[in-house]
Amino acid sequence: MKKLKSMGIFDIKDFPINFVRTGILKGTGADIEELGEKPLIAVVNSYSELNPGHMHLRTIAERVKEGIFTAGGIPFEFDVPAPCDGITEGNEGMRFVLPQRELIADIIETHVRSQLFDGMVMISTCDKINPGMVMAAARLDLPTIFFPGGPSSFQIRYSEKMKGVIAHDCYPNVEDRLLLTTVATCGACEIMGTANTFQCLSEALGIAIPGTATIPAFHTDKLLWARITGKRIVDMVEENLTARQILNMKALENALVVNAAIGGSTNATLHLPAIAHELGLSLPLQRFNEIATKVPTVTGIAPNGNYGMIDLYVAGGIPAVMKVIEQDLHLDHKNVMGTTVKEVIDFAIVKDTRVIQPREKPFAGEGGTVVLFGNLAPEGAVVKQSAVPADMRVFEGKVKVFEAESDCLAAIREKKIEEGDILVIRNEGPKGGPGMPEMLAVTLGLDLNGYKKVALLTDGRYSGASGGLSVGHISPESYVGGPIAALKDGDEVRIDIPGRKIEVRLTEGEIKRRLKDWKPRERAIPEGYMRRYVKYVGSAAEGAILK
């Protein structure tokens, strides 16, 4: 059995210090002779008692370890943070979530390098943890499998008023609609938010076993495939099938295509470029537009449409989606099983064409996420067009400017918002936020107050749960003197999603004049990591990576 990395622990050439290493390992109750012969597999878990998306991962990890033992490997588990975005929505905690993506990648990278593991199984479910793990896999280039924790089930599915769909607009009463934010089981919130988007994209990238992303977190098949994953990682060590043999430009382009087809979260425009950066590759935002133009949205998973993630699982999951859009994929790209995309989709079946629609009759004619450019966002701004009503995809109006999310929330509560307004929330970017917080509290507040014709612009982010005309990631951000910093109440803005444009009716000279004496709005930042983060984090247009 191959031990490509961990032999450094058992090497007797550096006697007598080798006895110190093995003596410490004996303290774990391990059989040193067995450890010296079998591969050491890191089981990187993000189990957390506080996060429903991750509270079941201890059980999954046990099944993974069973599989590793069965196949002849030795597993050692360690944990990384698992922040829940939902708990931080609308409060200061949200500013610390995206920055944890980098911390998670750093923790995994440094720990695995220091402990000389031969391979890894990464277990995760939610938002920033998923890409953080894949970023670490790209750095380490070890045999690696990502195991998605799976979607949850929303409480609305168990309501007496359940109509068979989980879309907001199907429930006129606020009480019923709030059930859509109530998670009834373990797993990721049952929508095509960031968590489920990236679980799905892990299959497209090839770093997860095909078909595992949409298995519900509470389904017994999750345990079965966890065991299979454990067995497979040992084979990958023997084959020396490493992460960078799977994570390459073909993988990234397949992920772009699948993200378009499923109407994935706008946060993919942060995470896929960040993974590309770890691979030494470039994935400019314009690629999202190029893909969206040729790839339709073939699923109507909330907030884009009426269905939930469990419906997508029953309909055939990501292999079935990929079968529908196979002409746009790199069919020769290989996954962790050593099989190609072509081999996977040959066995895929679309079991419900209402959920996974035919390419010739798609849910929407273009991909879900697009990027807008113009004098308000020279580096780009991101919108999930699949969640924008057709009659709002070209929108003009006067802006009301808010210097922070909290100011905008107060205006909503005080009924100071009118139909036709374009709300601008600035100072919420990677540096200015800091941490580029999500604006779900604002989009939810507008929705529950019955607003239909209000647009939102921000240099912050939106949750994958957000719908409507919500344009985020405006770059350059306000903190570094981007044009959004020059806006004043009453300025006229035109948003043209089909034309991929976002323009303020100001001349270049006027924008420069307004910014001449401008100074960034400084927030009180606690001592510690966030001060370093603000210093080194880059533009959202490049993935908000640390430079």
N, C-alpha and C positions, 0 to 999 in steps of 0.2 A: 504494500500500500504506500502510495506516495505521501511524503511529508515535506513539502517544498519550503516551508517557512519555519515550522516549529522545531526542526532538527537543531537549530541554534540553541535551544534550551537544553538538549540532551547531549550535545557535543562534549566529548571527554578530553578534547585537546587542550582545553584551558583549565585542567586540573590545578588546584583543588576547588576553584569557584563553582565548577559544575555541580559539586556535591551540595553547595548552598542552594542552588536553583532547585534541584530535585528534592532536597530536604524540605524546602518550603512547600512544594507540590504535595509531598507526602502528608502535609498538614491538612490537606483537603480530603484525605481518605482515599486518594487515587492510587491506582496500581501503576507504579513508575515504569515497570517493564512494558505494560500495555500502552501507556502513554507514549513511550519511545517508539512504538511500532505503528500506531494508528494516527490519522490526521486529527488535529485539534480544530474544532469548528466553533466559531463565535456565534452564539444565538443572541442577536442584538434586539432586545425587546423594548417596547415603549409602553409597557403595562402601567396603568395609573388607576387609582381608586376614584379619582375626581372626574375623570373624563369617560363618559359612557361609550365613546368610540373605542376606548382602549381597555375598559375594565375586564374584558374577557380574554385578553391576550396572554395572561398567565396560563390558562388552560391550553390555548393554542401552542404556546411554547413547549409545554410538556409533551404534546403530540409530536412536535418537530423533533424534540430530543429523542423520543422513542424511535423515530425513523432513523436518526443519526446513529444511535446505538445499534439498531438492527442491521444497518449497512456497513458497520465496522468502523465508525468514527467515534470520537469522544467530544460531546458538547459541553461548552461552558457558557452560561448565560450571564449577560449584564444588561442594565437598563439605561435608557436615556430619557430626558424630559419629554412629556407629552402634553403640551398646552392645548386647552380647548378654546378655540376662537369664540364660541358662543358665550362662554362665561365672561369673556372680556369685552363683549360688545357694549359700546356706549360708556365705557369707563377707561381709566388710565391704563388698565392692564393690557388693552389692545395694542398699546405702543410697544410692548415687549414681545409680541408674538412672532412677527416676521423676523426680527433679529435672532430669534432662537433657531431659525433654520440653519444659520451659519454655525451657531454653537453646537447643534446636534451633529452636523457634519464634522466639526472639529473634534468633538468628544469621541466619536466613532473612529475617526482616522487616527488620532493620537493613541487611543487605547489599543486598537488592533495592531498598530505598528509596534507598540511597546511590548505587547504580550505574544507576538509572533504566531498568530493564528494562521491556519492553512486555508480556511474558507469561512464564509459567513452566510447565515440566514438572517434577514432583516424583517422584523415583524412590526407592522405599523398600519394605521387606519386613516389618520386625520391630517388635514391641511399642510402645515409647514414641516411636519415630521416626515411625511412621505418623501418630498423632494430632498430634504436634508440627508436622509439615508442614501438616496440614489447618488447624491453629490459625493458622499463619502465613498460609495462603491466605485465611482469613476476615478477618484484619487488613488485608491488602494490597489485596484486592478487585481483583486483576488477572485477565485471562484465564488460567486455570490448569487443568491436567490432572494428576491423581495417577495414576502408573503403578505398580501393585503388582508386586513382585518374584516372587510366586508361592510355592506350597508346595514343600517338598522331598519326598523319599521316604525312609522309615525303613529301616534295615538289615533289619528283620524281614521285609520283603517279599522279600528275597533269601535267607532262611534255608531250609534243608532242611525245617524243621519248620513252615514257613509254612502256616497254615490258611485263608488267604484273608481274615482279619480282623486288626485291629491292636489290639484291646482287651486291657487288662491281664488281665482275668479269664479270658481264653481260653488263657493260658499259665501253668500251675502252677509251672514251674521259674523260680527267680529269674534264672538266666542268660538264659533266653529273654525274660523280661520286661524285662531291662536292654537288650536289643536295641531295645526300643521307645524308648529314649532316645538311640540311636545314629543320627545323621543320616548318610545314605548319599550324599546329593547336595547341591548348593547349594539354597537356598530355606529358607523358614520351616518349623519343626518340623511334621511332618505330622499335626497334631491341630487341634481347634478351640480352640486357645489364643488368647492375646491377639493374636499376630501375624496369624494367619489370620482371626480374628474381624474385626479392623479392616480387613484387605484386603477382606473380603466387605462390610463396612459402607461402604467407599468407593464401591462400586457402588450401594448403597442410597441413599447421600447424593447420588449423581449426579455426584460429582467425578472418578470413574474411568469409562472407556469400558465399557459393559456387556459382561460375559463375560470380562473380563481378569483378575479376581481369582483365580480358581481354576486358571488355566492353570499347569501345573507349571513351576517355575523353569527346568528343563532342557529344556523342550519347544520345538521350533523355532517354534511359533506365538507364543511369547513375543517372539521377535525380529521377527516379522511385525507384531504389534500395537504393538511399540515404534516401529516406523517409521511406522505409521498414526497413532500418537499425535503424533509429531513433525510430521506433515503437518497434523493437525487443529488443533494449537495456533496455527498461523499463521492458519488460517481464523477461529479464535475471536478473535484480535486484530483482524482485519478486521471481524468482526461486532460487536466490542466486547461479547462475551459474557463477563462477569466472574464471579468466584467467588461473590459475594453474590447474583447472580441465580439461582444454583443452590443454595447453602447457605442455607437458610431453615428456618422451622418445619416445613414439609412434609417437607423433607429429613431433619430430625432425627426426626420421627415415623416416617417410612419406615424409618430406621435402627433405631429402637426395635423396630419390628415384625419386621424381618429378624433382629435380634439374638435376639429371643424364638424365632423359628422355627428358627434354626440351633443353638440352645443355646450362644450365644456366651459369651465370657469375662466374668467378673464385672468385669474392668477396664473394660468399656464404661460402667459406672456412674461411673467417673472421667473418661473421655475425652469422652463425648458431652456431659455438662454443661459440661466445659471448653471445648468448641467452641461450645456455645450461649452461654457467657459472652463469647467473642470476637465473637460476632454481636450482642451486646446483648440476648440472649434468656435465658429461664430454663427449666431442665429439671429440676424437682425429682425426687427419687428415687421419690416416689409414682407417677410416670408409668410407671416400670418395672413396678410391680404392676398398674396398670390395663391395660397392654398384655399382660402375662403371663396375666391372667385370661381374655382373649378370643382370644389367639393361641396355638395349640399348637406344640410342638416337632415339626417334621416331618422332621428329619434326625437320625440316630444316629451322629454323628461323634465319635470318641474325644476326651475321656474320657467322653462321654455314652453312647456306644454302641460298636458293633463296627467301624465303618468309618473310613477315613482321608480326607484332603482330596483325594487323587487319585481316590478313588471318587466324591466329590462332583463333581469336574470331569467325569468320564466320564458321570455321571448327568444332566448338563445345567447344572451350576453355579448361580450365584445367579439368573440369569434364570428358570431352571426352578423354583427355590424361590419366587421372587416370583409366579410363575404360580399356584402352589398356594395362596398366601395373598393373592391379588389383592384379595379383598373387604375386606381391612384396610388397603390401601395408598392413598396419594394417587396415583391413576392419571394425573393431569394434570401431575405434577411432571416437570420437564425435567432432562436430564443434559447432560454436556459435548458430546455429539453434537448437541444441539438437539432430540432426540427425547423423547417422553414415556414414562413407565413402561408405559402401555398399549401403545404401539407396540413396546416391547421384548418384553413378555411375549406379544404376539400371535405372535411368531416362536419363542418358547421351547418346548422339548420336554422332558418328563420321560422320560429314557431308562431309568431303573432305579428302580422304585417300592420296592425294598428300601432304597435309600439316601435317596431323597426320597419320603417316604411321603404318601399321599393325606391331605387335610385331615380327612376323615371317619374315617380310621384312622391317626392320627398316632403317632409314636414316644412322645410324652407329651401328655397332655391340656392342659397349660399351657405357657407360655413357659419358657425355661431359667433366666433370672435373676430372682430376686425379692428384695424388701427386707423385713426384719423390724424391727418397732418394739416398744418396751416400756421398762420401767424400767431395763434394762441398756443399752439403745441408744435413747435418746430421739430422736436425729437419724437413726437407721437403722443397720442392719447388712445385709450383702449375702451371699447364698448362691446357688450354682448348683444349683437343685433338680433339674435334669435329670440331674445326676451323683450324686444322693443316693439310696441304695437306698430303696425304698418303705417298708420296715419301720423306717426311721430318720427319717422325715420328721416324726414327733412323738417327741421324745426327752427324757428326764429323767434327771438324775444329779447327783452331787456333783463339785465342781470341784477340780482340782489346779492351783494358780496358779504360773506361771513368769514371772519378771521380764524374760526375754529369750528369743529363739529358741534361743540356744546352750544355755540351761539345760534347755529341753524336749528338745533333741536328746540331751543327756547322759542324761536320764532314760530315753529310749527305748533307748539303747545299753546302759544298765545294767539294763534290764528292770524298771523301777520303775512301769511303766504297766500297768493292768489293764483288761480288757474292762468297758465300762460307764462308764469315766471320761469326764469332760468336761475337756479340757485348755484352760487359759486362758493365752495368751501376750500379755502387755501391754507397754507402753512401746515399741511398734513402729509407731506411727502416723506421719503426715506430720511432725509436730514431734518426737515422742518417739523415733522410730527412730534418727536422723531419716531421712526419705526414704521411709517406708512400705514397708519391704522385703517381699518375698514369702516365704511359708513352705513352698515346695515341698520343701525338705529334710525338713521334719517330716512332711508328708503321704506323701512317698516312703518315709521311714523306717518309718512305721506300716504302710504297705502291704507292704513287703518283709519286715517282721517278723510278718506274718500277722494283724494286728489287724483285726477286723471291726466291732466295736461301740464305737468310740471317737469322740467328737466333739471338734472343735477350734473354739475361739473366739479371735479376736485383733482388736486395733485396727490391725494390719498388713494385708497383702494376701495373696492366694493366687495362684499361677500358674494360667493357664488349663489347665495340665496336671493340676491337682489335682482329685481326686474325693472322694467320701464326704461326710460331714456336716462341712463346713468353712465356718464362718461368719466372715467378715472385715469390715473397714471399720467396726468398732464405733465409733460416734460419739455423743457427744464422746469423743475418745481419752483415754487415761490421763494423758498429759502435761499436759492442761489441766484435769484434775480430773473427767473423766467417770466415771460410775458403775462402770465396769470397774476403776477404781483402788481401789474399796472392797472388792472381792472378797477372801475368805480361803478357804484350803483347807477343804473340807467344806460350803461354801455350796451350796444346791440351786438348780439352774437348769433351766428348762423351755424347750425349743425347739419351736415349733409352726409348721412351714413352711406347712401349709394355712391356718392362722389368721393367718399373717404376724406372729407374736409371738415375743419372746424376753424372758423374765422371770427375775429372781433372786428367791427367796423371802426378801426383806428388805423391811421397811417403808421408806417414804421418810425417816422420822425416823432409822432406823438407818443408812441410807446417808449421810445428812448428818452424823450423829455420827462415823462412821468417817472421813469426809473432813475433819473440822474441823481437825485438826492435820496433815493430809497435805501432803507436799511432792513436787514432781515429781522423778523419777529423772533426774539429769543424766548425759549421756554426754560423753566427750571428743570434741569436734568439731574437726577440723583447721581451721586458719585458711583463709579464702578463701570461696568461693561458698556452702558449706553453712551457714555462720553467717548469711549473709544469707537463705538459703532458710528456715531455721528461724524467723527473725524475721517473715517475710512470708507463709509458706504458710498456707492456710486449712484448713478441715475437709474430710475425705474425702467427707462428705455433699454438699459443694458442688463436688466435682471436684478437690480438692487444688490449687486455683489460687493464684497469688501475688496478694496484695491490697496 
